[in-house]
Amino acid sequence: MIEVEGVLVRFGGVIALNEVSARFTAPVAGIIGPNGAGKTTLMNVISGFVTATAGRILVEGEDFLALAPHRRAHRGLRRSFQKDQIADDLTVFDNVLVQLDFTLAGGAAKRAEVMRMLDVVGLADRAGRIGAELTGFERRLTDVARCLVGRPRLVMFDEPAGGLSVEETHRLGELIQGIHGLTGAQTLVIDHDVELIARVCAETLVLDFGRRIAFGPTADVLADPRVKAAYLGTEEVAP
């Protein structure tokens, strides 16, 4: 369970997150909203890249905001970014292996885990290829594999489907849906692809101007007139 409690973030005089609260219990949950709504800021607070003015974030009851960013990674936090973090001069295998540097497992165990996760994402036969030779989709799959190693507890994806084809997005969605069964981790997904969010996320948080405007089962949230007005570009109907 991921509990966001009254998270407030200020950048000077701008309130980026205005006492946002949500309790994520589903294996896969979404965070959506228009550009500038505070979605990535919330992920950055969870990661430790942005410091909250107030509030708490609990992951399985542990207050992550009390931990240094590298300690959060040690506790099982994994994330990808809008721009992939793949090193062009490293092989696919080594791009994933570096994620295990902090673990105490032996070299053979680490190598076996890397190959297992590369097989899961469909890149086992490309393990020796360097990052510069990968397609955009292969780079994204390598990013996913990096998030799966080292016994993750919470995996966060920031617009993972950006630039992907319909077929590639469908494959990515299948991988995201399988993360909980494979590792036991919860997953949070930010994406502008509403079809992807509707397909893979059981519950969704909607932000607008740093405020929570809806949270709950994804189908109900996407049908909410306030969400349609803020995010889907339709006119809100007054009650």
Biotite code that builds the C-alpha atoms (Angstrom):
import biotite.structure as struc

atoms = struc.array([
    struc.Atom([0.000, 0.000, 0.000], chain_id="A", res_id=1, res_name="MET", atom_name="CA", element="C"),
    struc.Atom([1.191, 3.508, -0.871], chain_id="A", res_id=2, res_name="ILE", atom_name="CA", element="C"),
    struc.Atom([-0.276, 6.259, 1.282], chain_id="A", res_id=3, res_name="GLU", atom_name="CA", element="C"),
    struc.Atom([0.093, 9.893, 0.228], chain_id="A", res_id=4, res_name="VAL", atom_name="CA", element="C"),
    struc.Atom([-0.992, 12.118, 3.110], chain_id="A", res_id=5, res_name="GLU", atom_name="CA", element="C"),
    struc.Atom([-1.423, 15.881, 2.737], chain_id="A", res_id=6, res_name="GLY", atom_name="CA", element="C"),
    struc.Atom([1.608, 16.419, 0.517], chain_id="A", res_id=7, res_name="VAL", atom_name="CA", element="C"),
    struc.Atom([2.331, 20.121, 0.015], chain_id="A", res_id=8, res_name="LEU", atom_name="CA", element="C"),
    struc.Atom([5.057, 21.385, -2.328], chain_id="A", res_id=9, res_name="VAL", atom_name="CA", element="C"),
    struc.Atom([5.954, 25.036, -2.940], chain_id="A", res_id=10, res_name="ARG", atom_name="CA", element="C"),
    struc.Atom([8.339, 26.403, -5.547], chain_id="A", res_id=11, res_name="PHE", atom_name="CA", element="C"),
    struc.Atom([8.735, 29.983, -4.349], chain_id="A", res_id=12, res_name="GLY", atom_name="CA", element="C"),
    struc.Atom([5.249, 31.459, -4.476], chain_id="A", res_id=13, res_name="GLY", atom_name="CA", element="C"),
    struc.Atom([3.875, 28.626, -6.632], chain_id="A", res_id=14, res_name="VAL", atom_name="CA", element="C"),
    struc.Atom([2.030, 25.739, -4.985], chain_id="A", res_id=15, res_name="ILE", atom_name="CA", element="C"),
    struc.Atom([2.934, 22.703, -7.086], chain_id="A", res_id=16, res_name="ALA", atom_name="CA", element="C"),
    struc.Atom([1.068, 20.198, -4.898], chain_id="A", res_id=17, res_name="LEU", atom_name="CA", element="C"),
    struc.Atom([-1.701, 21.418, -2.641], chain_id="A", res_id=18, res_name="ASN", atom_name="CA", element="C"),
    struc.Atom([-2.152, 18.961, 0.253], chain_id="A", res_id=19, res_name="GLU", atom_name="CA", element="C"),
    struc.Atom([-2.622, 15.962, -2.032], chain_id="A", res_id=20, res_name="VAL", atom_name="CA", element="C"),
    struc.Atom([-3.787, 12.734, -0.411], chain_id="A", res_id=21, res_name="SER", atom_name="CA", element="C"),
    struc.Atom([-4.498, 9.284, -1.865], chain_id="A", res_id=22, res_name="ALA", atom_name="CA", element="C"),
    struc.Atom([-4.230, 5.679, -0.715], chain_id="A", res_id=23, res_name="ARG", atom_name="CA", element="C"),
    struc.Atom([-3.103, 3.391, -3.522], chain_id="A", res_id=24, res_name="PHE", atom_name="CA", element="C"),
    struc.Atom([-4.016, -0.239, -2.878], chain_id="A", res_id=25, res_name="THR", atom_name="CA", element="C"),
    struc.Atom([-4.193, -1.701, -6.417], chain_id="A", res_id=26, res_name="ALA", atom_name="CA", element="C"),
    struc.Atom([-1.245, -3.562, -7.956], chain_id="A", res_id=27, res_name="PRO", atom_name="CA", element="C"),
    struc.Atom([-1.169, -0.944, -10.746], chain_id="A", res_id=28, res_name="VAL", atom_name="CA", element="C"),
    struc.Atom([-2.452, 2.618, -10.318], chain_id="A", res_id=29, res_name="ALA", atom_name="CA", element="C"),
    struc.Atom([-2.400, 5.664, -12.564], chain_id="A", res_id=30, res_name="GLY", atom_name="CA", element="C"),
    struc.Atom([-1.723, 9.356, -12.058], chain_id="A", res_id=31, res_name="ILE", atom_name="CA", element="C"),
    struc.Atom([-3.126, 11.607, -14.781], chain_id="A", res_id=32, res_name="ILE", atom_name="CA", element="C"),
    struc.Atom([-3.845, 15.252, -15.410], chain_id="A", res_id=33, res_name="GLY", atom_name="CA", element="C"),
    struc.Atom([-3.019, 18.067, -17.830], chain_id="A", res_id=34, res_name="PRO", atom_name="CA", element="C"),
    struc.Atom([0.521, 19.360, -18.291], chain_id="A", res_id=35, res_name="ASN", atom_name="CA", element="C"),
    struc.Atom([1.718, 21.165, -15.182], chain_id="A", res_id=36, res_name="GLY", atom_name="CA", element="C"),
    struc.Atom([-0.802, 19.427, -12.930], chain_id="A", res_id=37, res_name="ALA", atom_name="CA", element="C"),
    struc.Atom([1.859, 18.130, -10.522], chain_id="A", res_id=38, res_name="GLY", atom_name="CA", element="C"),
    struc.Atom([2.112, 14.493, -11.627], chain_id="A", res_id=39, res_name="LYS", atom_name="CA", element="C"),
    struc.Atom([5.874, 14.324, -12.074], chain_id="A", res_id=40, res_name="THR", atom_name="CA", element="C"),
    struc.Atom([6.350, 16.536, -9.018], chain_id="A", res_id=41, res_name="THR", atom_name="CA", element="C"),
    struc.Atom([4.555, 13.911, -6.936], chain_id="A", res_id=42, res_name="LEU", atom_name="CA", element="C"),
    struc.Atom([6.812, 11.178, -8.325], chain_id="A", res_id=43, res_name="MET", atom_name="CA", element="C"),
    struc.Atom([9.829, 13.371, -7.600], chain_id="A", res_id=44, res_name="ASN", atom_name="CA", element="C"),
    struc.Atom([8.680, 13.811, -3.999], chain_id="A", res_id=45, res_name="VAL", atom_name="CA", element="C"),
    struc.Atom([8.358, 10.036, -3.619], chain_id="A", res_id=46, res_name="ILE", atom_name="CA", element="C"),
    struc.Atom([11.809, 9.575, -5.204], chain_id="A", res_id=47, res_name="SER", atom_name="CA", element="C"),
    struc.Atom([13.452, 12.262, -3.061], chain_id="A", res_id=48, res_name="GLY", atom_name="CA", element="C"),
    struc.Atom([14.344, 14.667, -5.872], chain_id="A", res_id=49, res_name="PHE", atom_name="CA", element="C"),
    struc.Atom([11.884, 17.253, -4.514], chain_id="A", res_id=50, res_name="VAL", atom_name="CA", element="C"),
    struc.Atom([11.376, 18.019, -0.821], chain_id="A", res_id=51, res_name="THR", atom_name="CA", element="C"),
    struc.Atom([7.795, 18.363, 0.394], chain_id="A", res_id=52, res_name="ALA", atom_name="CA", element="C"),
    struc.Atom([6.887, 21.343, 2.566], chain_id="A", res_id=53, res_name="THR", atom_name="CA", element="C"),
    struc.Atom([4.467, 19.152, 4.483], chain_id="A", res_id=54, res_name="ALA", atom_name="CA", element="C"),
    struc.Atom([2.884, 15.716, 4.407], chain_id="A", res_id=55, res_name="GLY", atom_name="CA", element="C"),
    struc.Atom([3.917, 12.060, 4.485], chain_id="A", res_id=56, res_name="ARG", atom_name="CA", element="C"),
    struc.Atom([4.311, 9.241, 2.004], chain_id="A", res_id=57, res_name="ILE", atom_name="CA", element="C"),
    struc.Atom([4.157, 5.725, 3.415], chain_id="A", res_id=58, res_name="LEU", atom_name="CA", element="C"),
    struc.Atom([5.181, 2.635, 1.437], chain_id="A", res_id=59, res_name="VAL", atom_name="CA", element="C"),
    struc.Atom([3.958, -0.479, 3.240], chain_id="A", res_id=60, res_name="GLU", atom_name="CA", element="C"),
    struc.Atom([3.827, 1.622, 6.409], chain_id="A", res_id=61, res_name="GLY", atom_name="CA", element="C"),
    struc.Atom([7.376, 3.008, 6.105], chain_id="A", res_id=62, res_name="GLU", atom_name="CA", element="C"),
    struc.Atom([7.750, 6.803, 5.865], chain_id="A", res_id=63, res_name="ASP", atom_name="CA", element="C"),
    struc.Atom([9.790, 7.250, 2.693], chain_id="A", res_id=64, res_name="PHE", atom_name="CA", element="C"),
    struc.Atom([10.133, 11.018, 3.172], chain_id="A", res_id=65, res_name="LEU", atom_name="CA", element="C"),
    struc.Atom([12.297, 10.341, 6.213], chain_id="A", res_id=66, res_name="ALA", atom_name="CA", element="C"),
    struc.Atom([14.816, 8.444, 4.046], chain_id="A", res_id=67, res_name="LEU", atom_name="CA", element="C"),
    struc.Atom([17.609, 9.794, 1.866], chain_id="A", res_id=68, res_name="ALA", atom_name="CA", element="C"),
    struc.Atom([16.994, 9.157, -1.864], chain_id="A", res_id=69, res_name="PRO", atom_name="CA", element="C"),
    struc.Atom([19.560, 6.345, -2.070], chain_id="A", res_id=70, res_name="HIS", atom_name="CA", element="C"),
    struc.Atom([17.979, 4.680, 0.970], chain_id="A", res_id=71, res_name="ARG", atom_name="CA", element="C"),
    struc.Atom([14.639, 4.685, -0.831], chain_id="A", res_id=72, res_name="ARG", atom_name="CA", element="C"),
    struc.Atom([16.283, 2.811, -3.694], chain_id="A", res_id=73, res_name="ALA", atom_name="CA", element="C"),
    struc.Atom([17.724, 0.338, -1.196], chain_id="A", res_id=74, res_name="HIS", atom_name="CA", element="C"),
    struc.Atom([14.208, -0.130, 0.210], chain_id="A", res_id=75, res_name="ARG", atom_name="CA", element="C"),
    struc.Atom([12.923, -1.127, -3.220], chain_id="A", res_id=76, res_name="GLY", atom_name="CA", element="C"),
    struc.Atom([11.964, 2.106, -5.001], chain_id="A", res_id=77, res_name="LEU", atom_name="CA", element="C"),
    struc.Atom([12.450, 1.942, -8.776], chain_id="A", res_id=78, res_name="ARG", atom_name="CA", element="C"),
    struc.Atom([11.459, 4.442, -11.441], chain_id="A", res_id=79, res_name="ARG", atom_name="CA", element="C"),
    struc.Atom([11.870, 5.364, -15.059], chain_id="A", res_id=80, res_name="SER", atom_name="CA", element="C"),
    struc.Atom([11.831, 8.879, -16.473], chain_id="A", res_id=81, res_name="PHE", atom_name="CA", element="C"),
    struc.Atom([10.268, 10.530, -19.499], chain_id="A", res_id=82, res_name="GLN", atom_name="CA", element="C"),
    struc.Atom([13.701, 10.332, -21.157], chain_id="A", res_id=83, res_name="LYS", atom_name="CA", element="C"),
    struc.Atom([15.249, 6.898, -20.798], chain_id="A", res_id=84, res_name="ASP", atom_name="CA", element="C"),
    struc.Atom([18.379, 6.539, -18.683], chain_id="A", res_id=85, res_name="GLN", atom_name="CA", element="C"),
    struc.Atom([20.162, 4.008, -20.881], chain_id="A", res_id=86, res_name="ILE", atom_name="CA", element="C"),
    struc.Atom([23.925, 4.456, -21.271], chain_id="A", res_id=87, res_name="ALA", atom_name="CA", element="C"),
    struc.Atom([24.835, 4.315, -24.966], chain_id="A", res_id=88, res_name="ASP", atom_name="CA", element="C"),
    struc.Atom([28.279, 2.825, -24.342], chain_id="A", res_id=89, res_name="ASP", atom_name="CA", element="C"),
    struc.Atom([27.090, -0.040, -22.110], chain_id="A", res_id=90, res_name="LEU", atom_name="CA", element="C"),
    struc.Atom([25.490, -3.269, -23.232], chain_id="A", res_id=91, res_name="THR", atom_name="CA", element="C"),
    struc.Atom([21.874, -4.022, -22.420], chain_id="A", res_id=92, res_name="VAL", atom_name="CA", element="C"),
    struc.Atom([23.117, -6.522, -19.836], chain_id="A", res_id=93, res_name="PHE", atom_name="CA", element="C"),
    struc.Atom([25.409, -4.006, -18.112], chain_id="A", res_id=94, res_name="ASP", atom_name="CA", element="C"),
    struc.Atom([22.734, -1.271, -18.166], chain_id="A", res_id=95, res_name="ASN", atom_name="CA", element="C"),
    struc.Atom([20.589, -3.562, -16.055], chain_id="A", res_id=96, res_name="VAL", atom_name="CA", element="C"),
    struc.Atom([23.416, -5.030, -13.967], chain_id="A", res_id=97, res_name="LEU", atom_name="CA", element="C"),
    struc.Atom([24.444, -1.613, -12.582], chain_id="A", res_id=98, res_name="VAL", atom_name="CA", element="C"),
    struc.Atom([21.086, -1.453, -10.811], chain_id="A", res_id=99, res_name="GLN", atom_name="CA", element="C"),
    struc.Atom([22.302, -4.277, -8.569], chain_id="A", res_id=100, res_name="LEU", atom_name="CA", element="C"),
    struc.Atom([25.533, -2.612, -7.445], chain_id="A", res_id=101, res_name="ASP", atom_name="CA", element="C"),
    struc.Atom([24.147, -1.926, -3.959], chain_id="A", res_id=102, res_name="PHE", atom_name="CA", element="C"),
    struc.Atom([22.933, -5.480, -3.314], chain_id="A", res_id=103, res_name="THR", atom_name="CA", element="C"),
    struc.Atom([24.896, -8.084, -1.368], chain_id="A", res_id=104, res_name="LEU", atom_name="CA", element="C"),
    struc.Atom([24.117, -10.917, -3.765], chain_id="A", res_id=105, res_name="ALA", atom_name="CA", element="C"),
    struc.Atom([27.036, -12.727, -5.402], chain_id="A", res_id=106, res_name="GLY", atom_name="CA", element="C"),
    struc.Atom([28.096, -12.094, -8.971], chain_id="A", res_id=107, res_name="GLY", atom_name="CA", element="C"),
    struc.Atom([26.544, -15.274, -10.338], chain_id="A", res_id=108, res_name="ALA", atom_name="CA", element="C"),
    struc.Atom([23.205, -14.535, -8.661], chain_id="A", res_id=109, res_name="ALA", atom_name="CA", element="C"),
    struc.Atom([23.211, -10.982, -10.033], chain_id="A", res_id=110, res_name="LYS", atom_name="CA", element="C"),
    struc.Atom([23.956, -12.142, -13.553], chain_id="A", res_id=111, res_name="ARG", atom_name="CA", element="C"),
    struc.Atom([21.225, -14.774, -13.357], chain_id="A", res_id=112, res_name="ALA", atom_name="CA", element="C"),
    struc.Atom([18.677, -12.198, -12.173], chain_id="A", res_id=113, res_name="GLU", atom_name="CA", element="C"),
    struc.Atom([19.598, -9.795, -14.961], chain_id="A", res_id=114, res_name="VAL", atom_name="CA", element="C"),
    struc.Atom([19.164, -12.494, -17.601], chain_id="A", res_id=115, res_name="MET", atom_name="CA", element="C"),
    struc.Atom([15.865, -13.583, -16.065], chain_id="A", res_id=116, res_name="ARG", atom_name="CA", element="C"),
    struc.Atom([14.440, -10.060, -16.289], chain_id="A", res_id=117, res_name="MET", atom_name="CA", element="C"),
    struc.Atom([15.817, -9.520, -19.790], chain_id="A", res_id=118, res_name="LEU", atom_name="CA", element="C"),
    struc.Atom([13.993, -12.700, -20.775], chain_id="A", res_id=119, res_name="ASP", atom_name="CA", element="C"),
    struc.Atom([10.801, -11.329, -19.191], chain_id="A", res_id=120, res_name="VAL", atom_name="CA", element="C"),
    struc.Atom([10.949, -8.141, -21.279], chain_id="A", res_id=121, res_name="VAL", atom_name="CA", element="C"),
    struc.Atom([12.037, -10.001, -24.418], chain_id="A", res_id=122, res_name="GLY", atom_name="CA", element="C"),
    struc.Atom([15.630, -8.755, -24.664], chain_id="A", res_id=123, res_name="LEU", atom_name="CA", element="C"),
    struc.Atom([17.608, -11.857, -23.633], chain_id="A", res_id=124, res_name="ALA", atom_name="CA", element="C"),
    struc.Atom([18.882, -12.270, -27.199], chain_id="A", res_id=125, res_name="ASP", atom_name="CA", element="C"),
    struc.Atom([20.037, -8.619, -27.250], chain_id="A", res_id=126, res_name="ARG", atom_name="CA", element="C"),
    struc.Atom([21.885, -8.703, -23.918], chain_id="A", res_id=127, res_name="ALA", atom_name="CA", element="C"),
    struc.Atom([25.234, -8.026, -25.592], chain_id="A", res_id=128, res_name="GLY", atom_name="CA", element="C"),
    struc.Atom([24.061, -5.140, -27.762], chain_id="A", res_id=129, res_name="ARG", atom_name="CA", element="C"),
    struc.Atom([25.208, -1.651, -26.730], chain_id="A", res_id=130, res_name="ILE", atom_name="CA", element="C"),
    struc.Atom([22.688, 1.045, -25.890], chain_id="A", res_id=131, res_name="GLY", atom_name="CA", element="C"),
    struc.Atom([23.526, 3.162, -28.938], chain_id="A", res_id=132, res_name="ALA", atom_name="CA", element="C"),
    struc.Atom([22.331, 0.335, -31.212], chain_id="A", res_id=133, res_name="GLU", atom_name="CA", element="C"),
    struc.Atom([18.907, -0.060, -29.631], chain_id="A", res_id=134, res_name="LEU", atom_name="CA", element="C"),
    struc.Atom([15.584, 1.104, -31.029], chain_id="A", res_id=135, res_name="THR", atom_name="CA", element="C"),
    struc.Atom([13.432, 3.436, -28.940], chain_id="A", res_id=136, res_name="GLY", atom_name="CA", element="C"),
    struc.Atom([11.239, 0.542, -27.846], chain_id="A", res_id=137, res_name="PHE", atom_name="CA", element="C"),
    struc.Atom([14.238, -1.622, -26.932], chain_id="A", res_id=138, res_name="GLU", atom_name="CA", element="C"),
    struc.Atom([15.586, 1.234, -24.800], chain_id="A", res_id=139, res_name="ARG", atom_name="CA", element="C"),
    struc.Atom([12.236, 1.434, -23.027], chain_id="A", res_id=140, res_name="ARG", atom_name="CA", element="C"),
    struc.Atom([12.214, -2.324, -22.439], chain_id="A", res_id=141, res_name="LEU", atom_name="CA", element="C"),
    struc.Atom([15.725, -2.079, -21.001], chain_id="A", res_id=142, res_name="THR", atom_name="CA", element="C"),
    struc.Atom([14.419, 0.619, -18.659], chain_id="A", res_id=143, res_name="ASP", atom_name="CA", element="C"),
    struc.Atom([11.643, -1.735, -17.552], chain_id="A", res_id=144, res_name="VAL", atom_name="CA", element="C"),
    struc.Atom([14.168, -4.516, -16.880], chain_id="A", res_id=145, res_name="ALA", atom_name="CA", element="C"),
    struc.Atom([16.209, -2.072, -14.766], chain_id="A", res_id=146, res_name="ARG", atom_name="CA", element="C"),
    struc.Atom([13.118, -1.480, -12.644], chain_id="A", res_id=147, res_name="CYS", atom_name="CA", element="C"),
    struc.Atom([12.466, -5.191, -12.119], chain_id="A", res_id=148, res_name="LEU", atom_name="CA", element="C"),
    struc.Atom([15.796, -6.292, -10.639], chain_id="A", res_id=149, res_name="VAL", atom_name="CA", element="C"),
    struc.Atom([16.777, -6.068, -6.975], chain_id="A", res_id=150, res_name="GLY", atom_name="CA", element="C"),
    struc.Atom([13.434, -7.020, -5.383], chain_id="A", res_id=151, res_name="ARG", atom_name="CA", element="C"),
    struc.Atom([11.438, -3.814, -6.023], chain_id="A", res_id=152, res_name="PRO", atom_name="CA", element="C"),
    struc.Atom([8.583, -2.787, -3.727], chain_id="A", res_id=153, res_name="ARG", atom_name="CA", element="C"),
    struc.Atom([7.394, 0.266, -5.670], chain_id="A", res_id=154, res_name="LEU", atom_name="CA", element="C"),
    struc.Atom([7.922, 0.843, -9.405], chain_id="A", res_id=155, res_name="VAL", atom_name="CA", element="C"),
    struc.Atom([7.088, 4.203, -10.991], chain_id="A", res_id=156, res_name="MET", atom_name="CA", element="C"),
    struc.Atom([6.857, 4.938, -14.729], chain_id="A", res_id=157, res_name="PHE", atom_name="CA", element="C"),
    struc.Atom([6.709, 8.535, -16.018], chain_id="A", res_id=158, res_name="ASP", atom_name="CA", element="C"),
    struc.Atom([5.114, 8.536, -19.494], chain_id="A", res_id=159, res_name="GLU", atom_name="CA", element="C"),
    struc.Atom([6.547, 5.149, -20.508], chain_id="A", res_id=160, res_name="PRO", atom_name="CA", element="C"),
    struc.Atom([4.481, 4.972, -23.696], chain_id="A", res_id=161, res_name="ALA", atom_name="CA", element="C"),
    struc.Atom([5.737, 8.266, -25.113], chain_id="A", res_id=162, res_name="GLY", atom_name="CA", element="C"),
    struc.Atom([6.751, 7.809, -28.762], chain_id="A", res_id=163, res_name="GLY", atom_name="CA", element="C"),
    struc.Atom([5.673, 4.173, -28.935], chain_id="A", res_id=164, res_name="LEU", atom_name="CA", element="C"),
    struc.Atom([3.431, 2.611, -31.558], chain_id="A", res_id=165, res_name="SER", atom_name="CA", element="C"),
    struc.Atom([0.049, 1.112, -30.698], chain_id="A", res_id=166, res_name="VAL", atom_name="CA", element="C"),
    struc.Atom([1.509, -2.407, -30.796], chain_id="A", res_id=167, res_name="GLU", atom_name="CA", element="C"),
    struc.Atom([4.485, -1.408, -28.642], chain_id="A", res_id=168, res_name="GLU", atom_name="CA", element="C"),
    struc.Atom([2.210, 0.329, -26.143], chain_id="A", res_id=169, res_name="THR", atom_name="CA", element="C"),
    struc.Atom([0.089, -2.814, -25.885], chain_id="A", res_id=170, res_name="HIS", atom_name="CA", element="C"),
    struc.Atom([3.182, -4.925, -25.174], chain_id="A", res_id=171, res_name="ARG", atom_name="CA", element="C"),
    struc.Atom([4.366, -2.400, -22.582], chain_id="A", res_id=172, res_name="LEU", atom_name="CA", element="C"),
    struc.Atom([0.966, -2.517, -20.904], chain_id="A", res_id=173, res_name="GLY", atom_name="CA", element="C"),
    struc.Atom([1.174, -6.300, -20.630], chain_id="A", res_id=174, res_name="GLU", atom_name="CA", element="C"),
    struc.Atom([4.574, -6.013, -18.971], chain_id="A", res_id=175, res_name="LEU", atom_name="CA", element="C"),
    struc.Atom([3.333, -3.415, -16.497], chain_id="A", res_id=176, res_name="ILE", atom_name="CA", element="C"),
    struc.Atom([0.345, -5.573, -15.585], chain_id="A", res_id=177, res_name="GLN", atom_name="CA", element="C"),
    struc.Atom([2.676, -8.499, -14.891], chain_id="A", res_id=178, res_name="GLY", atom_name="CA", element="C"),
    struc.Atom([5.015, -6.669, -12.499], chain_id="A", res_id=179, res_name="ILE", atom_name="CA", element="C"),
    struc.Atom([3.057, -7.384, -9.326], chain_id="A", res_id=180, res_name="HIS", atom_name="CA", element="C"),
    struc.Atom([2.776, -11.097, -10.039], chain_id="A", res_id=181, res_name="GLY", atom_name="CA", element="C"),
    struc.Atom([6.458, -11.287, -10.937], chain_id="A", res_id=182, res_name="LEU", atom_name="CA", element="C"),
    struc.Atom([7.987, -9.215, -8.120], chain_id="A", res_id=183, res_name="THR", atom_name="CA", element="C"),
    struc.Atom([5.186, -8.353, -5.665], chain_id="A", res_id=184, res_name="GLY", atom_name="CA", element="C"),
    struc.Atom([5.776, -4.625, -6.269], chain_id="A", res_id=185, res_name="ALA", atom_name="CA", element="C"),
    struc.Atom([3.086, -1.988, -6.683], chain_id="A", res_id=186, res_name="GLN", atom_name="CA", element="C"),
    struc.Atom([3.306, 0.171, -9.793], chain_id="A", res_id=187, res_name="THR", atom_name="CA", element="C"),
    struc.Atom([2.404, 3.818, -10.392], chain_id="A", res_id=188, res_name="LEU", atom_name="CA", element="C"),
    struc.Atom([2.032, 5.002, -13.986], chain_id="A", res_id=189, res_name="VAL", atom_name="CA", element="C"),
    struc.Atom([1.883, 8.526, -15.392], chain_id="A", res_id=190, res_name="ILE", atom_name="CA", element="C"),
    struc.Atom([0.835, 8.663, -19.024], chain_id="A", res_id=191, res_name="ASP", atom_name="CA", element="C"),
    struc.Atom([-1.231, 10.784, -21.398], chain_id="A", res_id=192, res_name="HIS", atom_name="CA", element="C"),
    struc.Atom([-2.463, 7.648, -23.167], chain_id="A", res_id=193, res_name="ASP", atom_name="CA", element="C"),
    struc.Atom([-5.888, 7.286, -21.553], chain_id="A", res_id=194, res_name="VAL", atom_name="CA", element="C"),
    struc.Atom([-6.445, 3.900, -23.208], chain_id="A", res_id=195, res_name="GLU", atom_name="CA", element="C"),
    struc.Atom([-3.272, 2.568, -21.574], chain_id="A", res_id=196, res_name="LEU", atom_name="CA", element="C"),
    struc.Atom([-4.303, 3.936, -18.172], chain_id="A", res_id=197, res_name="ILE", atom_name="CA", element="C"),
    struc.Atom([-7.806, 2.485, -18.544], chain_id="A", res_id=198, res_name="ALA", atom_name="CA", element="C"),
    struc.Atom([-6.418, -0.924, -19.513], chain_id="A", res_id=199, res_name="ARG", atom_name="CA", element="C"),
    struc.Atom([-3.689, -1.420, -16.918], chain_id="A", res_id=200, res_name="VAL", atom_name="CA", element="C"),
    struc.Atom([-4.621, 0.725, -13.904], chain_id="A", res_id=201, res_name="CYS", atom_name="CA", element="C"),
    struc.Atom([-7.279, -0.473, -11.463], chain_id="A", res_id=202, res_name="ALA", atom_name="CA", element="C"),
    struc.Atom([-7.370, 2.913, -9.709], chain_id="A", res_id=203, res_name="GLU", atom_name="CA", element="C"),
    struc.Atom([-6.349, 6.396, -10.787], chain_id="A", res_id=204, res_name="THR", atom_name="CA", element="C"),
    struc.Atom([-5.520, 9.736, -9.171], chain_id="A", res_id=205, res_name="LEU", atom_name="CA", element="C"),
    struc.Atom([-6.283, 12.890, -11.166], chain_id="A", res_id=206, res_name="VAL", atom_name="CA", element="C"),
    struc.Atom([-4.443, 16.134, -10.464], chain_id="A", res_id=207, res_name="LEU", atom_name="CA", element="C"),
    struc.Atom([-5.152, 19.615, -11.794], chain_id="A", res_id=208, res_name="ASP", atom_name="CA", element="C"),
    struc.Atom([-3.170, 22.716, -10.786], chain_id="A", res_id=209, res_name="PHE", atom_name="CA", element="C"),
    struc.Atom([-1.597, 20.684, -7.988], chain_id="A", res_id=210, res_name="GLY", atom_name="CA", element="C"),
    struc.Atom([-4.906, 19.634, -6.476], chain_id="A", res_id=211, res_name="ARG", atom_name="CA", element="C"),
    struc.Atom([-6.566, 16.249, -6.319], chain_id="A", res_id=212, res_name="ARG", atom_name="CA", element="C"),
    struc.Atom([-9.801, 16.426, -8.299], chain_id="A", res_id=213, res_name="ILE", atom_name="CA", element="C"),
    struc.Atom([-10.640, 12.717, -8.405], chain_id="A", res_id=214, res_name="ALA", atom_name="CA", element="C"),
    struc.Atom([-9.418, 9.370, -7.125], chain_id="A", res_id=215, res_name="PHE", atom_name="CA", element="C"),
    struc.Atom([-10.886, 5.887, -7.260], chain_id="A", res_id=216, res_name="GLY", atom_name="CA", element="C"),
    struc.Atom([-11.595, 3.032, -9.677], chain_id="A", res_id=217, res_name="PRO", atom_name="CA", element="C"),
    struc.Atom([-10.250, 4.070, -13.068], chain_id="A", res_id=218, res_name="THR", atom_name="CA", element="C"),
    struc.Atom([-13.497, 3.586, -14.993], chain_id="A", res_id=219, res_name="ALA", atom_name="CA", element="C"),
    struc.Atom([-15.371, 5.796, -12.512], chain_id="A", res_id=220, res_name="ASP", atom_name="CA", element="C"),
    struc.Atom([-12.641, 8.433, -12.534], chain_id="A", res_id=221, res_name="VAL", atom_name="CA", element="C"),
    struc.Atom([-12.528, 8.666, -16.335], chain_id="A", res_id=222, res_name="LEU", atom_name="CA", element="C"),
    struc.Atom([-16.319, 9.067, -16.398], chain_id="A", res_id=223, res_name="ALA", atom_name="CA", element="C"),
    struc.Atom([-16.227, 11.932, -13.867], chain_id="A", res_id=224, res_name="ASP", atom_name="CA", element="C"),
    struc.Atom([-17.342, 15.229, -15.505], chain_id="A", res_id=225, res_name="PRO", atom_name="CA", element="C"),
    struc.Atom([-14.620, 17.122, -13.597], chain_id="A", res_id=226, res_name="ARG", atom_name="CA", element="C"),
    struc.Atom([-11.965, 14.853, -15.073], chain_id="A", res_id=227, res_name="VAL", atom_name="CA", element="C"),
    struc.Atom([-13.378, 15.194, -18.563], chain_id="A", res_id=228, res_name="LYS", atom_name="CA", element="C"),
    struc.Atom([-13.363, 18.975, -18.177], chain_id="A", res_id=229, res_name="ALA", atom_name="CA", element="C"),
    struc.Atom([-9.833, 19.215, -16.784], chain_id="A", res_id=230, res_name="ALA", atom_name="CA", element="C"),
    struc.Atom([-8.085, 16.456, -18.676], chain_id="A", res_id=231, res_name="TYR", atom_name="CA", element="C"),
    struc.Atom([-10.101, 15.269, -21.634], chain_id="A", res_id=232, res_name="LEU", atom_name="CA", element="C"),
    struc.Atom([-11.018, 18.749, -22.843], chain_id="A", res_id=233, res_name="GLY", atom_name="CA", element="C"),
    struc.Atom([-14.804, 18.543, -22.550], chain_id="A", res_id=234, res_name="THR", atom_name="CA", element="C"),
    struc.Atom([-17.060, 21.070, -20.918], chain_id="A", res_id=235, res_name="GLU", atom_name="CA", element="C"),
    struc.Atom([-18.028, 20.328, -17.337], chain_id="A", res_id=236, res_name="GLU", atom_name="CA", element="C"),
    struc.Atom([-21.763, 20.047, -16.819], chain_id="A", res_id=237, res_name="VAL", atom_name="CA", element="C"),
    struc.Atom([-23.021, 21.861, -13.727], chain_id="A", res_id=238, res_name="ALA", atom_name="CA", element="C"),
    struc.Atom([-25.010, 19.663, -11.310], chain_id="A", res_id=239, res_name="PRO", atom_name="CA", element="C"),
])
